[in-house]
Amino acid sequence: MMKCWIIGISALAVCAFSNAPSMAAQTDVWQQLKRGGYVILMRHGAVDSMTHSTHPNADFEGCASQNNLSPQGQEEAKQMGRAFKKKHIPIAAVLAGPYCRAQDTARIAFGRVQVWPALDLQTDLPEEEAAKRMAEVSARIAQFKGQKNLVLVTHKPNIDALTMELIEPGTVLILKPDGKSGFSLVQRMPLSELLR
C-alpha cells in the first residue's frame, strides 16, 4: 500500500510504500467501494492521434483543436462505467478537467460531469500554478468523506504528480482519504480487472 501527502508550496508529493495489498484486500475492494468514502482517480481514455494537437488555448467548447477520444478510448470509458454500475458502486460527484477527452471519459462512463479547473493538464500551466492546483486536488482527496465515492478524471502527468503512479488509459486508482492531509493507494485496477 502507498500513503501520499502533499507538502510545501511546491506541492511536492511524498509517498511512503508498504507491502502490496493482500489477495483478500484486492478481492474486497468492491465491498469497500460499496460503503463509500473513497476517491476513484481515473486517467482519460485513449486519444485519437490524428486529431488536432492539444494547445493551452484550445477551444474547450468545440473540441476541434484538441486530441479527442479515439473509438478505443470511448469504448474504454463505456466499459469502466459498466463495471462500476454492475457492482452497484455509489457515485457522488464526477469531476474532470476542462479538456474534452477528460470530460468525455467522465460523461461516457458515468453519464455526467462537472468541470473542475484544478484537474487541468498541469504541463500546460506555469510551475507555480500547477503546484497550487495539485495541492488543491490533494487536499480534496485527503478530506473527502461520505457514503458515496468521488470520481476524478484527469491526465497522466497529474496522476503521476499526485501518486507517483504511471497509469495507462483504462486504469483507475482507488484512493482512501485519511481525513487530514493524505491518502492511501488501496488498489490499482486496470480495465481487465474492472471487468472481472
The 8 nearest C-alpha neighbors of each residue, nearest first, counted from 0:
[[1, 19, 17, 18, 20, 184, 16, 185],
 [0, 2, 16, 184, 183, 15, 17, 14],
 [1, 3, 183, 15, 14, 182, 184, 16],
 [4, 2, 14, 181, 182, 13, 183, 15],
 [3, 5, 181, 13, 12, 180, 6, 14],
 [4, 6, 12, 10, 11, 134, 13, 137],
 [7, 5, 10, 11, 4, 12, 8, 13],
 [6, 8, 9, 10, 11, 5, 134, 12],
 [7, 9, 10, 6, 130, 131, 11, 127],
 [8, 10, 130, 11, 7, 127, 6, 131],
 [11, 9, 130, 134, 5, 8, 6, 7],
 [10, 12, 9, 6, 5, 13, 7, 130],
 [11, 13, 5, 4, 161, 10, 14, 160],
 [14, 12, 4, 3, 5, 11, 15, 6],
 [15, 13, 3, 2, 12, 1, 4, 16],
 [14, 16, 2, 1, 3, 17, 13, 0],
 [17, 15, 1, 0, 2, 14, 18, 19],
 [16, 18, 0, 1, 19, 15, 2, 20],
 [19, 17, 0, 20, 16, 21, 1, 15],
 [18, 20, 0, 21, 17, 1, 16, 186],
 [21, 19, 24, 0, 18, 25, 22, 185],
 [22, 20, 24, 23, 25, 19, 18, 26],
 [21, 23, 25, 24, 26, 20, 27, 19],
 [24, 22, 26, 21, 25, 27, 20, 28],
 [23, 25, 27, 21, 22, 26, 20, 28],
 [26, 24, 22, 23, 27, 28, 21, 20],
 [25, 27, 23, 24, 28, 22, 29, 30],
 [28, 26, 24, 30, 25, 29, 23, 31],
 [27, 29, 31, 30, 25, 26, 32, 24],
 [30, 28, 32, 31, 27, 33, 26, 86],
 [31, 29, 33, 27, 28, 32, 34, 26],
 [30, 32, 28, 29, 34, 33, 27, 35],
 [33, 31, 29, 35, 34, 30, 88, 28],
 [32, 34, 88, 30, 31, 35, 29, 89],
 [35, 33, 32, 31, 146, 30, 36, 147],
 [36, 34, 147, 146, 148, 32, 33, 37],
 [35, 37, 144, 145, 148, 146, 147, 143],
 [38, 36, 148, 175, 35, 174, 149, 32],
 [37, 39, 149, 174, 148, 150, 173, 40],
 [38, 40, 150, 173, 172, 149, 151, 41],
 [41, 39, 151, 172, 171, 150, 38, 152],
 [42, 40, 171, 152, 151, 39, 153, 43],
 [41, 43, 153, 154, 152, 168, 155, 44],
 [44, 42, 101, 104, 153, 168, 152, 100],
 [45, 43, 72, 168, 169, 104, 75, 76],
 [44, 46, 72, 168, 68, 69, 71, 43],
 [47, 45, 68, 69, 67, 48, 72, 66],
 [46, 48, 69, 49, 68, 67, 50, 66],
 [49, 47, 50, 46, 66, 51, 69, 52],
 [48, 50, 47, 51, 66, 52, 46, 67],
 [51, 49, 66, 48, 47, 52, 67, 65],
 [52, 50, 64, 65, 66, 53, 49, 63],
 [53, 51, 65, 66, 54, 64, 50, 48],
 [52, 54, 65, 66, 64, 51, 57, 55],
 [53, 55, 57, 56, 52, 65, 64, 123],
 [56, 54, 57, 123, 53, 124, 58, 120],
 [57, 55, 54, 58, 59, 53, 64, 65],
 [58, 56, 54, 64, 55, 59, 65, 53],
 [57, 59, 60, 62, 61, 64, 56, 63],
 [58, 60, 62, 61, 57, 98, 99, 97],
 [61, 59, 58, 62, 99, 63, 57, 98],
 [60, 62, 63, 58, 59, 64, 99, 57],
 [63, 61, 59, 65, 58, 64, 60, 99],
 [64, 62, 61, 65, 58, 51, 57, 50],
 [63, 65, 51, 57, 62, 58, 52, 53],
 [66, 64, 53, 51, 52, 62, 63, 67],
 [67, 65, 50, 53, 52, 51, 46, 47],
 [66, 68, 100, 46, 47, 65, 69, 99],
 [69, 67, 46, 72, 100, 47, 45, 73],
 [68, 70, 47, 46, 72, 71, 45, 73],
 [71, 69, 73, 72, 74, 68, 47, 45],
 [72, 70, 74, 69, 73, 75, 45, 68],
 [73, 71, 45, 44, 69, 75, 68, 74],
 [74, 72, 70, 76, 75, 71, 68, 69],
 [73, 75, 77, 71, 76, 72, 78, 70],
 [76, 74, 72, 78, 73, 77, 169, 79],
 [75, 77, 108, 79, 73, 104, 74, 78],
 [78, 76, 74, 108, 80, 75, 79, 107],
 [77, 79, 81, 75, 80, 76, 74, 82],
 [80, 78, 76, 82, 81, 77, 108, 75],
 [79, 81, 108, 77, 78, 82, 83, 109],
 [80, 82, 84, 78, 79, 83, 85, 77],
 [83, 81, 79, 85, 80, 84, 194, 193],
 [82, 84, 86, 88, 80, 85, 81, 87],
 [83, 85, 87, 81, 86, 82, 88, 80],
 [86, 84, 82, 87, 83, 81, 88, 80],
 [85, 87, 83, 84, 88, 82, 29, 33],
 [88, 86, 84, 85, 83, 89, 33, 82],
 [87, 89, 33, 83, 86, 32, 84, 90],
 [90, 88, 147, 148, 87, 33, 91, 35],
 [91, 89, 148, 147, 149, 88, 92, 150],
 [90, 92, 147, 149, 148, 93, 89, 150],
 [93, 91, 149, 94, 150, 90, 113, 148],
 [94, 92, 150, 112, 113, 151, 149, 91],
 [93, 95, 113, 151, 112, 114, 115, 150],
 [96, 94, 152, 114, 102, 101, 115, 151],
 [95, 97, 118, 119, 115, 116, 114, 98],
 [98, 96, 114, 119, 116, 99, 95, 102],
 [99, 97, 100, 101, 96, 59, 102, 119],
 [98, 100, 102, 101, 103, 62, 97, 67],
 [99, 101, 67, 103, 68, 98, 102, 104],
 [102, 100, 43, 104, 99, 103, 98, 95],
 [103, 101, 99, 105, 104, 95, 100, 106],
 [102, 104, 106, 100, 105, 101, 99, 107],
 [105, 103, 101, 76, 107, 102, 43, 106],
 [106, 104, 102, 108, 103, 107, 109, 112],
 [105, 107, 110, 111, 103, 109, 112, 108],
 [106, 108, 104, 105, 110, 77, 76, 109],
 [109, 107, 80, 76, 77, 105, 106, 104],
 [110, 108, 106, 111, 80, 105, 107, 93],
 [109, 111, 106, 107, 108, 105, 112, 80],
 [112, 110, 106, 109, 105, 93, 113, 107],
 [113, 111, 93, 106, 94, 105, 102, 114],
 [112, 114, 94, 93, 95, 115, 111, 92],
 [113, 115, 95, 96, 94, 97, 116, 112],
 [114, 116, 96, 117, 95, 118, 94, 113],
 [117, 115, 118, 119, 96, 97, 114, 95],
 [116, 118, 132, 115, 119, 136, 135, 96],
 [119, 117, 96, 116, 153, 115, 95, 120],
 [120, 118, 96, 116, 117, 121, 97, 153],
 [121, 119, 122, 123, 154, 118, 157, 96],
 [120, 122, 129, 123, 124, 119, 157, 156],
 [121, 123, 124, 120, 156, 129, 125, 126],
 [124, 122, 121, 120, 55, 125, 54, 119],
 [123, 125, 121, 122, 129, 128, 126, 120],
 [126, 124, 128, 127, 129, 123, 122, 121],
 [125, 127, 129, 128, 130, 124, 122, 121],
 [126, 128, 130, 129, 125, 131, 9, 124],
 [127, 129, 131, 125, 130, 126, 124, 132],
 [130, 128, 121, 126, 132, 131, 127, 124],
 [131, 129, 10, 133, 127, 9, 128, 132],
 [132, 130, 128, 134, 129, 133, 127, 135],
 [131, 133, 117, 135, 129, 134, 130, 136],
 [132, 134, 136, 130, 135, 131, 137, 129],
 [133, 135, 137, 131, 10, 132, 136, 138],
 [136, 134, 132, 138, 133, 137, 139, 131],
 [137, 135, 133, 139, 138, 134, 132, 140],
 [136, 138, 134, 140, 139, 135, 133, 141],
 [139, 137, 141, 135, 140, 136, 142, 134],
 [140, 138, 136, 142, 137, 141, 143, 135],
 [139, 141, 137, 143, 138, 142, 176, 136],
 [142, 140, 176, 181, 138, 182, 180, 178],
 [143, 141, 178, 139, 140, 179, 138, 176],
 [144, 142, 140, 141, 139, 176, 178, 36],
 [145, 143, 36, 142, 146, 37, 178, 176],
 [146, 144, 36, 147, 35, 143, 148, 37],
 [145, 147, 35, 36, 34, 148, 144, 89],
 [146, 148, 35, 89, 90, 91, 145, 36],
 [149, 147, 90, 37, 35, 36, 91, 38],
 [148, 150, 38, 91, 92, 39, 90, 93],
 [149, 151, 39, 93, 38, 40, 94, 92],
 [152, 150, 40, 94, 95, 41, 93, 39],
 [153, 151, 95, 41, 42, 101, 43, 40],
 [152, 154, 42, 118, 96, 101, 95, 43],
 [153, 155, 42, 157, 156, 120, 43, 158],
 [154, 156, 158, 157, 159, 42, 166, 165],
 [157, 155, 159, 158, 154, 160, 121, 122],
 [158, 156, 160, 154, 159, 155, 121, 161],
 [159, 157, 161, 155, 160, 156, 162, 154],
 [158, 160, 163, 164, 156, 162, 157, 165],
 [161, 159, 157, 158, 163, 162, 156, 12],
 [162, 160, 158, 159, 12, 157, 163, 137],
 [161, 163, 164, 159, 160, 158, 3, 12],
 [162, 164, 159, 160, 161, 165, 158, 14],
 [165, 163, 159, 162, 166, 158, 160, 161],
 [166, 164, 159, 163, 155, 167, 158, 156],
 [167, 165, 164, 170, 155, 168, 42, 158],
 [166, 168, 170, 169, 165, 42, 155, 189],
 [169, 167, 44, 170, 45, 42, 43, 166],
 [168, 170, 190, 75, 44, 189, 167, 171],
 [171, 169, 189, 168, 190, 188, 167, 166],
 [172, 170, 41, 188, 40, 187, 189, 173],
 [171, 173, 187, 40, 39, 186, 188, 174],
 [172, 174, 39, 186, 185, 38, 184, 187],
 [175, 173, 184, 38, 183, 185, 37, 172],
 [174, 176, 183, 37, 182, 185, 38, 184],
 [177, 175, 182, 141, 178, 140, 142, 143],
 [176, 178, 182, 179, 141, 181, 175, 142],
 [179, 177, 142, 141, 176, 143, 180, 144],
 [180, 178, 177, 141, 142, 181, 176, 138],
 [181, 179, 141, 4, 138, 178, 177, 142],
 [182, 180, 4, 141, 3, 177, 179, 176],
 [181, 183, 176, 177, 141, 175, 3, 2],
 [184, 182, 2, 175, 1, 174, 185, 3],
 [183, 185, 174, 1, 186, 0, 173, 2],
 [186, 184, 173, 174, 183, 0, 175, 187],
 [187, 185, 173, 184, 172, 188, 25, 174],
 [186, 188, 172, 171, 173, 189, 185, 170],
 [187, 189, 171, 170, 192, 172, 186, 193],
 [190, 188, 170, 192, 191, 169, 171, 193],
 [189, 191, 193, 169, 192, 170, 194, 188],
 [192, 190, 194, 189, 193, 195, 188, 169],
 [193, 191, 195, 194, 190, 189, 188, 170],
 [194, 192, 190, 191, 195, 82, 188, 189],
 [193, 195, 192, 191, 82, 190, 78, 79],
 [194, 192, 193, 191, 82, 190, 86, 26]]
